[in-house]
Amino acid sequence: MSNQQPYGGQQPPYQGPPQQWGTPQYQPPPPPQQQPQPQQQPQPQYGPQYGAPQYSAPAQYYGPPPGAPGFGWGPGGPQQPKKKSKAWLAIIPVLVVGVVGLWIYGVIQKQHRLHDDYAQPQPTASYSPSDDPSTGPSTQPTTAETTGTQPKPTKTTQPARQPTPYEVVSRTKFYRTGVQAGVRCRESGARPTSLSNAVRYYANVKSCADRGWPRQVNAAGLPFKAPNTIVMNGKVGSPCGNSAPSSYYCALNHTMYLAGDYDMAQYRRANGNSTAVAFVRAGMLFVVAHEYGHHIQEITGILPAFNRLWYDAPNKAAQLEINRRMELQASCFGGLFVAANRNTYPISGQLKTQFNWMVYHMGDNYDPIPGHRIHGNRTSHGNWTMRGYNTRNLAACNTFTAPSAAVQ
C-alpha cells in the first residue's frame, strides 16, 4: 500500500464508521514464571453501547487498547468606484458675447435637424443669456467624459485550496513543534481504594497534561482547550453512547470517561502486592495519557480528518488500518507525555518495569472480537508507545506515513 496516498482512489459508498470503539481493558501481568495469556471475556453484545464493528455513524468513541492490564475567503465584493472629478467646475470659461452668439446660432441651426429626445443630460454648469431656454443638445462634456473613468468589472478572490484529510493527518504543522518539555509532574499519593481516591489520582495526571500540551498546540497556530473528565462507577451515559466497558474519549463533548470502578477492582485484586500495585499505577497513568492523546488529535484536526479517511477507505481492510494508525498515534502521544515528566514522576523501578510490560501486552491480540483489529497488535502498540517515550518528539508519532507493516 502506498505511503503517500494509502486511502485514495475510487471508493464504493459506505454507511459510516463504527459508532463506538470501546474495548475490554487490560488485566494485571501473570507471575514471572508463566507466559501471559489473553483474558477470556464473554463476547460483547452488539449495539450502540459496545465496541462492535458497526457501520452506522461517524467515529466519535475512542477507547484504550484491549489486552493485559476516535480557508479561504469567499468571493470579494466589487471594487469601490473612484470619486467623481469636479475639476471642470474650476475651468468654466468666461464667454464673450461673440462666442455666446455663435453658440446660440449653432444650436438654432441644429434644432431643425435633431430630435428633442436625447439620452445625454441637460447642461448644469453653464448658462445662456437668452431669455428662452435652449431645446438643443448640450455640447458640454459629461462627468464620465471629463474624467475618462469607465465602470470596472467586479473582482472576486478565489477561495484558498483546503488541505485534504490525508494532508491534515500526515503533514500537520503540529508534528513540527518538537520535543515536549516536562512540567515537574509528580505522582499522586492517592490509591484507588475508593472512587474519590481514584478521582484524585486521575486528576493529578490530567493537570500535568493540561500544563504539558498547550505549548505545542499553540506553536502549531491552534487554540488549546483542556478536555473534560468523568470518572465512571458503573454505566454512565454520554453523547457517544449509554455506557462503555472501559475508559474512552468522546469527541462529541471533548470528555474523557475513565473507568474508576475497574481500577478500584484491580487494586483490590492486587491485595497489597507491590508489583501488582505498580501495575495498577502504570495502568491508571497510561489510560489518562492515551485518552488525552485522543483529545489532542481532536483539537488539532487529526480526528476529524481521520473520520473522513475512514469514510473514504476503499474496503474494510483499509478502514481497519486507518483506525490502527489513529489509535497507535494516541498511544505514541501518551508515551511522549509520560517520558516528558519521567524525572519528577518518576518512571523508574517497579513502575517502569510494569509500564514496559504493560504497553507490550496491549492490543488486538487480546481482543475477543474476531477480526476487530483497530488498535494494532501488542508489538506495534509497544513499539509506537516507546517510540514516543524514547524521543518525546511529536515528529516520531506520525503513524499516518508509516509503512503498513509498522501498524499491524
DONUVEX-525968 format. One line per 10 residues: number of its first residue (from 0); their letters; for each residue x, y, z of N, C-alpha, C. Coordinates in steps of 0.05 Angstrom, whole numbers. Atoms other than C-alpha are relative to their C-alpha. Last residue first. Layout:
REM DONUVEX-525968
NUM = a = X/Y/Z/X/Y/Z/X/Y/Z; ...
REM end
This chain:
REM DONUVEX-525968
407 = qvaaspatft = 15/25/0/-3/-85/243/-13/-6/27; 25/-6/-15/18/-12/242/-18/-25/-1; -5/-12/-27/91/-18/224/-25/4/16; -11/21/-18/79/-67/166/5/11/28; 21/16/-10/34/-15/133/10/-21/20; 7/23/16/93/31/126/-22/-16/13; -16/24/-5/90/95/167/-8/-22/-19; -19/4/23/61/159/137/17/-25/4; 14/0/26/-1/161/181/17/-2/-24; 6/27/9/36/140/244/-13/-1/-27
397 = ncaalnrtny = 15/-2/24/67/209/253/-5/-29/-11; 27/12/-3/87/198/325/-17/3/-25; -2/29/-1/162/210/316/-27/-14/1; -5/10/27/150/281/293/2/-30/0; 25/6/14/118/294/361/5/-10/-28; 3/-18/23/185/288/396/-25/-8/-16; 15/-23/-10/190/258/466/-6/20/-22; -7/-25/14/241/212/433/-12/25/12; -29/-3/3/244/150/477/8/26/-14; -14/-2/-26/172/154/503/30/6/-4
387 = grmtwnghst = 6/-26/-12/141/169/435/16/4/26; -11/-20/19/177/110/403/-5/28/11; -27/-5/-8/161/70/466/14/19/-19; 0/-13/-26/87/77/454/28/7/8; 8/-28/3/96/63/380/-1/14/26; -20/-15/15/137/-1/392/-8/30/-3; -23/-5/-16/92/-27/447/20/17/-15; 8/-19/-21/29/-19/405/24/7/18; 3/-27/11/62/-50/344/-7/21/22; -26/-10/8/85/-109/384/-1/28/-11
377 = rnghirhgpi = -15/-8/-24/18/-118/420/28/10/-7; -8/22/-17/-21/-118/355/18/9/23; -27/10/5/-53/-55/329/7/-23/19; -20/-13/-17/-112/-17/358/29/-8/-7; 1/-29/2/-168/-30/307/21/15/17; -28/-9/-3/-162/-104/292/2/30/-4; 4/-27/-10/-233/-129/305/27/13/5; -4/-19/22/-224/-191/261/-2/29/9; -15/9/23/-255/-236/314/2/22/-22; 17/-3/24/-280/-197/375/17/-9/-24
367 = pdyndgmhyv = 16/24/4/-243/-224/437/-18/1/-25; 27/-8/6/-189/-170/432/-17/-25/-6; 17/6/-23/-126/-194/467/-29/8/-5; -4/28/-8/-80/-199/406/-20/-8/22; 20/17/13/-112/-133/383/4/-30/6; 5/-1/29/-72/-92/432/-19/-21/-10; 26/-12/5/-39/-90/500/-4/0/-31; 20/21/-3/18/-133/525/-28/13/-2; -5/21/19/77/-91/501/-19/-24/3; 4/-11/27/50/-28/535/6/-21/-22
357 = mwnfqtklqg = 28/-6/7/40/-67/600/-3/9/-29; 14/25/5/109/-98/605/-28/6/-10; -11/13/24/144/-31/597/-16/-25/-7; 7/-17/23/98/4/647/9/-13/-26; 28/7/6/107/-54/696/-10/17/-24; 1/28/9/183/-47/694/-28/-7/-8; -10/1/28/178/29/697/-1/-28/-11; 19/-14/17/134/27/759/8/-1/-29; 22/18/7/178/-27/790/-21/14/-18; 5/23/-17/239/17/788/-23/-17/-10
347 = sipytnrnaa = -24/15/-6/232/81/749/-8/-24/17; 5/27/12/180/126/717/27/-15/4; -18/8/22/186/185/765/-8/-27/-11; 23/16/-7/141/230/766/6/-21/22; 14/-9/-24/197/281/770/-23/-19/8; -19/-7/-21/248/254/722/-13/7/26; -10/24/-13/197/217/679/20/7/22; 0/-6/-29/158/281/662/13/-23/17; -7/-28/-5/170/285/587/2/6/30; -29/-4/0/170/209/585/9/28/6
337 = vflggfcsaq = -11/14/-23/97/203/605/30/5/2; 6/-16/-23/77/255/553/12/-12/26; -16/-25/1/114/220/497/-5/17/25; -28/7/-8/85/152/516/17/25/1; 0/7/-28/14/181/513/28/-6/10; 3/-26/-15/27/215/446/1/-6/30; -26/-13/3/52/147/420/-1/27/14; -18/13/-19/-11/114/449/28/12/-2; 8/-8/-27/-55/164/413/18/-12/21; -10/-27/-4/-15/151/349/-7/11/28
327 = lemrrnielq = -28/2/-6/-27/77/355/12/27/4; -2/9/-28/-102/91/358/30/-2/8; 10/-20/-19/-103/133/295/5/-8/29; -18/-23/0/-58/87/255/-9/21/20; -24/7/-16/-99/27/277/20/23/0; 8/-1/-28/-163/60/252/25/-7/18; 0/-29/-8/-130/75/185/-8/3/29; -27/-11/-1/-113/1/180/1/29/9; -13/10/-24/-182/-23/199/28/11/2; 12/-13/-23/-214/21/146/14/-8/26
317 = aaknpadywl = -11/-27/-2/-165/-2/94/-11/15/23; -28/3/-8/-183/-75/108/13/28/3; -1/3/-29/-257/-57/106/29/-2/10; 10/26/-10/-253/-30/35/5/-2/30; 12/16/21/-240/32/-8/-11/-27/10; -17/23/4/-229/80/51/-14/-19/-20; -9/2/28/-269/144/40/16/-25/-5; 23/1/19/-309/140/105/9/-6/-28; 14/25/-5/-248/124/146/-23/-4/-19; -15/22/12/-209/179/113/-13/-26/4
307 = rnfapligti = 5/-2/29/-264/228/132/15/-22/-15; 27/8/5/-262/204/205/-7/1/-30; 1/29/-1/-187/211/206/-28/-11/-7; -11/9/25/-193/283/184/1/-30/-2; 20/-5/21/-239/297/243/10/-9/-28; 23/18/-2/-190/261/289/-22/6/-21; -8/27/9/-128/298/264/-24/-19/1; 12/6/26/-158/368/269/6/-28/-10; -19/-7/21/-111/393/324/-11/-8/-28; -2/-29/1/-167/395/376/21/9/-21
297 = eqihhgyeha = 25/-14/6/-188/323/363/5/30/-4; 7/5/28/-118/292/360/-25/15/-9; -19/-16/15/-101/326/426/-5/-5/-30; 10/-27/-1/-165/296/455/19/19/-16; 23/-3/18/-144/228/431/-11/28/0; -10/0/27/-77/236/465/-22/2/-21; -8/-28/5/-113/254/529/12/3/-28; 25/-14/7/-144/185/523/4/29/-4; 10/9/26/-75/154/519/-25/15/-8; -18/-10/21/-44/194/576/-10/-7/-28
287 = vvflmgarvf = 4/-29/3/-104/181/621/17/12/-22; 27/-3/11/-101/106/607/-7/30/-3; 0/2/29/-25/108/616/-28/4/-12; -15/-21/13/-25/135/687/-3/-1/-31; 16/-25/-4/-81/90/711/15/23/-13; 24/1/17/-46/29/680/-17/26/3; -9/-4/27/22/46/710/-25/1/-19; -8/-28/2/-10/54/779/8/6/-29; 25/-16/0/-46/-13/771/7/30/-3; 14/5/25/19/-47/751/-25/17/-2
277 = avatsngnar = -14/-16/20/56/-16/809/-13/-3/-27; 8/-28/-4/3/-45/855/14/19/-20; 27/-3/11/14/-114/824/-10/29/4; -2/2/29/89/-109/837/-27/5/-12; -12/-24/11/79/-83/908/2/-1/-31; -25/9/13/30/-137/928/12/24/-15; -24/-9/-13/-20/-101/974/26/-9/-13; -2/9/-28/-81/-142/954/27/7/13; -29/-1/-5/-70/-132/879/6/-8/29; -11/26/9/-143/-155/869/31/-1/6
267 = ryqamdydga = 8/19/-20/-167/-95/909/12/-27/-6; -16/-6/-23/-127/-50/863/-7/-19/23; -27/9/5/-156/-82/801/18/4/25; 0/30/-1/-226/-74/827/28/-11/-3; 3/8/-29/-213/0/842/0/-30/3; -26/-3/-14/-184/7/772/-2/-6/30; -19/21/9/-247/-22/740/26/2/16; 8/25/-13/-294/21/782/19/-22/-8; -9/1/-28/-256/84/763/-7/-27/13; 13/22/-13/-266/71/688/11/-3/29
257 = lymthnlacy = -20/18/-12/-247/139/660/-13/-20/18; 16/16/-19/-292/177/612/19/-22/10; -12/26/-6/-251/231/578/-17/-13/21; -1/10/-27/-293/288/550/13/-28/2; -28/-4/-9/-290/332/489/4/-10/29; 0/-20/-22/-366/333/483/28/4/12; 24/-17/2/-375/299/415/-1/21/22; -7/-25/14/-303/273/416/-24/19/-2; 22/-7/17/-318/221/469/5/27/-13; 2/-29/6/-255/191/498/-23/4/-19
247 = ysspasngcp = 2/-9/28/-256/122/529/-1/30/-1; -5/-28/4/-245/82/593/-2/7/-30; -26/-9/-10/-275/13/594/2/30/-3; -13/20/-17/-338/-28/581/27/9/12; -23/11/13/-376/34/558/13/-21/17; -20/10/-19/-443/64/573/24/-11/-16; 11/1/-27/-502/99/542/20/-10/21; 12/25/-7/-468/121/479/-9/0/29; -10/22/17/-425/174/446/-13/-27/6; 9/-3/27/-465/232/474/9/-21/-19
237 = sgvkgnmvit = -15/-21/13/-452/203/543/-11/4/-28; 8/-9/27/-488/159/593/18/22/-10; 3/-29/1/-452/127/652/-7/8/-29; 8/-11/26/-455/54/670/-5/30/2; 23/13/12/-416/33/731/-6/14/-26; 3/21/-19/-371/78/773/-25/-16/-8; 23/17/-1/-345/124/720/1/-20/23; -9/26/-10/-297/182/727/-25/-18/5; 21/13/-16/-318/240/682/11/-28/9; -5/27/-10/-265/286/654/-24/-9/17
227 = npakfplgaa = 15/6/-25/-270/348/610/7/-29/9; 24/17/1/-215/362/559/-15/0/27; -2/26/-14/-168/421/561/-25/-16/-1; 21/2/-20/-174/474/507/2/-27/13; 0/23/-18/-115/496/465/-24/2/18; 8/-6/-27/-122/543/405/0/-26/17; 27/10/-7/-82/525/343/-7/7/29; 19/-20/7/-23/561/310/-29/-8/6; 11/7/26/21/499/312/-21/20/-10; -22/-4/20/60/531/368/-9/-7/-28
217 = nvqrpwgrda = -1/-28/8/-6/536/406/22/6/-20; 24/-6/15/-14/461/405/0/29/-9; -3/11/27/58/452/425/-25/4/-17; -21/-14/15/55/500/484/2/-11/-29; 8/-25/13/-14/475/507/23/12/-17; 7/0/28/6/402/518/-4/27/-12; -20/10/18/44/399/584/-5/4/-29; -23/-19/1/2/442/630/21/-8/-21; 11/-26/5/-64/406/619/21/21/-2; 5/-1/29/-25/341/615/-11/28/-8
207 = cskvnayyrv = -27/-1/13/1/353/686/-3/2/-30; -10/-27/-4/-70/370/710/28/3/-12; 12/-19/19/-94/306/678/10/28/3; -12/5/27/-45/263/716/-11/20/-20; -28/-9/-1/-66/295/782/14/-4/-27; -1/-29/2/-139/289/765/28/10/1; 4/-9/28/-133/215/751/4/30/-3; -23/10/16/-103/201/820/-2/9/-29; -24/-15/-7/-153/245/857/24/-8/-17; 3/-27/12/-212/214/820/25/17/5
197 = anslstprag = -6/3/29/-186/145/840/-3/26/-15; -29/2/3/-184/169/912/8/-5/-29; -12/-27/-4/-256/193/907/30/-1/-2; 3/-15/25/-277/126/877/12/28/3; 28/-10/1/-247/88/935/-2/16/-26; 15/15/-20/-184/47/948/-29/8/1; 29/3/5/-157/74/883/-14/-19/19; 2/27/13/-90/98/911/-30/-6/-2; 25/14/-3/-75/171/927/1/-27/-14; -3/20/-20/-2/193/934/-26/-16/4
187 = sercrvgaqv = 17/-3/-24/-7/230/869/5/-23/19; 22/19/-3/52/224/822/-16/6/26; -6/20/-21/92/286/809/-24/-18/4; 23/15/-10/93/330/747/9/-21/20; -5/8/-28/151/378/741/-24/-14/12; 14/-21/-16/122/407/676/3/-7/30; 13/9/-25/167/369/628/-12/23/15; -14/-6/-24/181/395/558/-15/-10/24; 16/-10/-22/154/363/496/16/4/25; -1/17/-24/203/357/439/-17/13/22
177 = gtryfktrsv = -24/9/-15/189/389/372/-5/-17/24; -3/-17/-24/132/431/344/20/-11/20; -26/-14/1/138/401/274/5/18/24; -22/19/-2/84/348/282/27/14/1; -3/10/-28/33/403/297/23/-19/3; -22/-16/-13/46/434/229/5/-9/28; 7/-22/-18/1/379/201/24/13/12; -18/-23/3/32/338/145/-7/23/19; -27/8/6/4/267/151/20/23/0; -11/20/-19/-63/275/185/30/-6/-4
167 = veyptpqrap = 3/-8/-28/-81/340/151/13/-20/19; -20/-21/-5/-53/322/83/-1/9/29; -26/13/-2/-94/258/85/23/20/5; -2/14/-26/-157/297/101/27/-14/3; 15/25/0/-143/342/41/2/-13/27; -16/24/-1/-119/413/54/-18/-25/0; 1/13/-27/-168/467/32/19/-25/-1; 5/28/0/-149/506/-31/2/-12/28; -25/16/-2/-155/580/-20/-7/-29/1; -5/12/-26/-221/610/-43/26/-16/-1
157 = qttktpkpqt = 5/28/0/-215/652/-107/6/-12/28; -23/15/-9/-220/726/-97/-7/-29/0; 4/19/-21/-272/765/-137/26/-15/7; -22/19/-4/-266/828/-178/-8/-18/23; -3/10/-28/-327/865/-203/22/-21/1; 14/24/-7/-317/897/-271/6/-8/29; -18/23/-1/-295/969/-275/-15/-25/9; 7/20/-21/-341/1025/-297/19/-24/-2; 19/20/11/-302/1074/-342/-7/-19/23; 4/25/-15/-267/1137/-320/-20/-18/-13
147 = gtteattpqt = -10/23/14/-244/1189/-371/-3/-27/14; -20/14/-16/-252/1245/-322/12/-23/-15; -21/-18/-10/-286/1294/-369/22/-16/14; -18/-7/22/-324/1242/-410/23/18/10; -16/23/8/-351/1210/-346/19/7/-23; -21/6/-20/-372/1277/-320/18/-23/-8; 10/11/-25/-409/1295/-383/23/-5/18; -6/29/-6/-379/1340/-436/-12/-8/26; -18/3/-23/-415/1405/-451/6/-30/4; -26/7/11/-445/1407/-521/21/-2/22
137 = spgtspddsp = -22/-13/-14/-515/1402/-493/26/-8/-14; -17/18/-17/-569/1384/-542/23/15/13; -21/16/14/-616/1436/-566/15/-17/19; 10/27/3/-680/1459/-532/20/-18/-14; -8/14/24/-649/1523/-506/-12/-28/0; -18/23/-5/-686/1563/-454/5/-15/-26; 13/25/6/-714/1630/-477/19/-24/5; 24/4/-18/-690/1692/-442/-13/-26/-5; 25/-2/14/-621/1685/-476/-23/-4/20; 12/-27/-5/-560/1700/-433/-27/3/-13
127 = sysatpqpqa = 3/-16/25/-546/1625/-432/-12/27/6; 25/-14/3/-518/1586/-372/0/15/-26; -3/-25/17/-465/1536/-356/-27/13/-3; -22/-17/-10/-455/1481/-303/4/24/-17; 6/-9/-27/-519/1440/-309/20/20/10; -23/-12/-14/-523/1421/-382/-8/12/27; -2/-28/7/-580/1374/-399/23/13/14; 13/-19/-18/-567/1300/-391/3/29/-10; -19/-15/-16/-549/1256/-451/-15/19/18; -8/15/-24/-601/1205/-473/18/16/18
117 = yddhlrhqkq = -28/9/-1/-634/1252/-521/5/-15/26; -3/21/-20/-705/1268/-543/28/-11/-1; -3/-12/-27/-711/1335/-578/5/-21/21; 24/5/-17/-697/1308/-647/5/12/27; -1/20/-21/-643/1338/-690/-26/-2/15; -9/25/10/-642/1374/-757/-1/-23/21; 16/8/23/-680/1438/-747/6/-29/-9; 27/6/-10/-652/1448/-677/-18/-10/-23; 2/28/-5/-582/1442/-706/-28/-8/9; -3/15/25/-586/1511/-736/-4/-30/4
107 = ivgyiwlgvv = 24/-4/16/-614/1541/-673/1/-15/-26; 22/15/-12/-559/1510/-631/-25/2/-17; -3/28/6/-505/1535/-677/-23/-17/11; 6/4/29/-532/1605/-674/3/-29/-7; 29/-1/3/-534/1602/-598/-7/-5/-29; 11/25/-12/-461/1580/-596/-30/-2/-4; -6/22/19/-440/1635/-645/-12/-26/11; 18/-2/23/-476/1686/-602/5/-22/-20; 27/8/-7/-443/1662/-540/-19/1/-24; -1/29/-3/-374/1667/-572/-28/-11/6
97 = gvvlvpiial = -2/11/27/-389/1738/-595/0/-31/1; 26/-1/14/-415/1758/-527/1/-13/-27; 5/-27/11/-352/1737/-492/-26/-2/-16; 9/-2/28/-352/1673/-452/-5/29/-8; 13/-26/1/-311/1667/-389/-7/6/-30; -11/-23/16/-295/1595/-389/-17/25/3; 22/-11/16/-316/1550/-332/11/24/-16; -9/-10/26/-250/1518/-311/-23/9/-18; -19/-22/-4/-259/1508/-236/9/11/-27; 13/-24/-11/-323/1468/-243/19/24/2
87 = wakskkkpqq = 12/-17/22/-287/1421/-291/-14/24/11; -20/-20/9/-244/1397/-233/-12/18/-21; 14/-26/2/-304/1364/-201/19/22/-10; -17/-23/0/-280/1292/-210/-17/25/-4; 3/-16/24/-327/1237/-190/17/26/2; 18/-24/-3/-299/1194/-135/-1/16/-25; -14/-25/-6/-269/1128/-158/-20/23/3; -4/-18/23/-314/1067/-153/16/25/8; 12/-26/-5/-301/1018/-96/4/18/-24; -19/-21/-8/-283/949/-123/-16/26/4
77 = pggpgwgfgp = -10/-16/22/-339/898/-123/19/22/10; 20/-19/11/-345/850/-65/12/16/-23; -1/-28/-9/-299/792/-52/-21/17/-13; -3/-21/21/-317/720/-63/-1/27/11; 21/1/20/-307/677/-1/4/22/-21; 19/-21/-2/-241/672/35/-21/-3/-22; 7/-15/24/-200/611/45/-21/21/5; -4/-30/-3/-196/576/85/-9/16/-23; 31/-21/13/-232/170/357/16/26/-14; 9/-22/-18/-71/-90/642/-23/16/-12
67 = agpppgyyqa = -9/3/-28/-69/-146/593/-1/27/13; -21/18/-6/-110/-134/530/7/-1/29; 8/22/-17/-151/-81/498/24/-17/8; -4/26/11/-123/-16/472/-9/-22/19; -28/9/-2/-155/46/501/3/-28/-13; -7/14/-25/-222/72/476/29/-9/0; -27/10/3/-241/124/424/9/-12/27; -5/14/-25/-314/139/411/27/-13/-2; -3/-20/-21/-332/191/359/10/-12/26; -16/9/-23/-329/152/294/3/23/20
57 = pasyqpagyq = -28/-9/-1/-385/174/248/14/-9/25; -2/-28/-9/-448/132/248/29/8/0; 25/-15/0/-476/66/220/3/29/7; -5/-19/21/-421/18/201/-25/18/-2; 23/-8/15/-415/-27/262/7/21/-21; -8/-12/25/-353/-63/285/-24/7/-17; 4/18/22/-379/-74/356/8/14/-26; -19/-5/21/-349/-31/411/-3/-19/-23; -24/16/0/-409/-31/456/16/5/-25; -15/-3/-25/-466/13/478/27/-13/-1
47 = pgyqpqpqqq = -12/-26/-3/-497/25/409/17/3/25; 20/-21/-4/-508/-49/397/14/26/5; 0/-20/21/-471/-115/393/-23/21/6; 26/-1/13/-462/-152/459/1/23/-21; 16/-24/-5/-390/-164/476/-26/0/-16; 3/-16/25/-368/-237/471/-17/25/6; 24/6/16/-352/-260/541/-1/18/-25; 23/-15/-8/-281/-250/564/-23/-7/-17; 24/9/13/-221/-295/563/-24/15/10; 23/5/-17/-160/-256/585/-24/-9/-17
37 = pqpqqqpppp = 22/-19/4/-102/-265/538/-23/-7/19; 22/12/15/-47/-307/570/-22/21/-4; 25/-15/-1/20/-280/594/-21/-12/-19; 3/-16/23/71/-336/599/-26/15/1; 21/7/19/81/-360/669/1/18/-24; -5/26/11/145/-359/711/-21/-9/-20; -22/1/19/141/-284/721/4/-27/-13; -25/4/-14/71/-287/753/23/-3/-20; -2/25/-15/17/-261/707/26/-2/15; -17/20/12/10/-187/689/1/-25/16
27 = pqyqptgwqq = -27/0/-11/-51/-150/714/17/-22/-12; 0/14/-26/-111/-147/666/29/1/11; -21/19/-7/-122/-99/608/-4/-13/27; -26/-10/-10/-185/-66/586/19/-22/7; -8/8/-27/-241/-92/543/27/10/8; -8/28/-1/-258/-50/482/8/-8/28; -8/9/-26/-293/15/466/6/-29/0; -22/18/1/-293/32/393/10/-7/27; -17/0/-24/-360/64/383/22/-20/-3; 10/-21/-18/-405/84/325/18/2/24
17 = ppgqyppqqg = 12/11/-24/-364/45/275/-9/23/19; -18/16/-16/-353/83/210/-13/-10/25; -13/-15/-21/-406/105/160/18/-18/17; 20/-12/-18/-457/79/110/13/16/23; 2/13/-26/-405/68/57/-21/14/17; 12/-14/-22/-406/85/-17/-1/-17/25; 29/4/-1/-357/50/-63/-12/14/24; 10/16/-21/-289/83/-68/-30/-5/-3; 29/1/1/-249/109/-125/-10/-19/21; 12/15/21/-177/123/-106/-31/1/1
7 = gypqqnsm = 13/-15/21/-146/146/-41/-13/-19/-20; 29/4/-2/-132/111/25/-15/14/-23; 8/28/-4/-58/97/22/-30/-4/0; 29/-2/1/-40/163/-11/-12/-27/5; 8/-28/5/34/175/3/-30/3/0; -2/-16/-25/56/111/37/-11/28/-4; -17/-24/2/29/68/-19/1/15/25; 17/-24/0/0/0/0/18/25/0
REM end
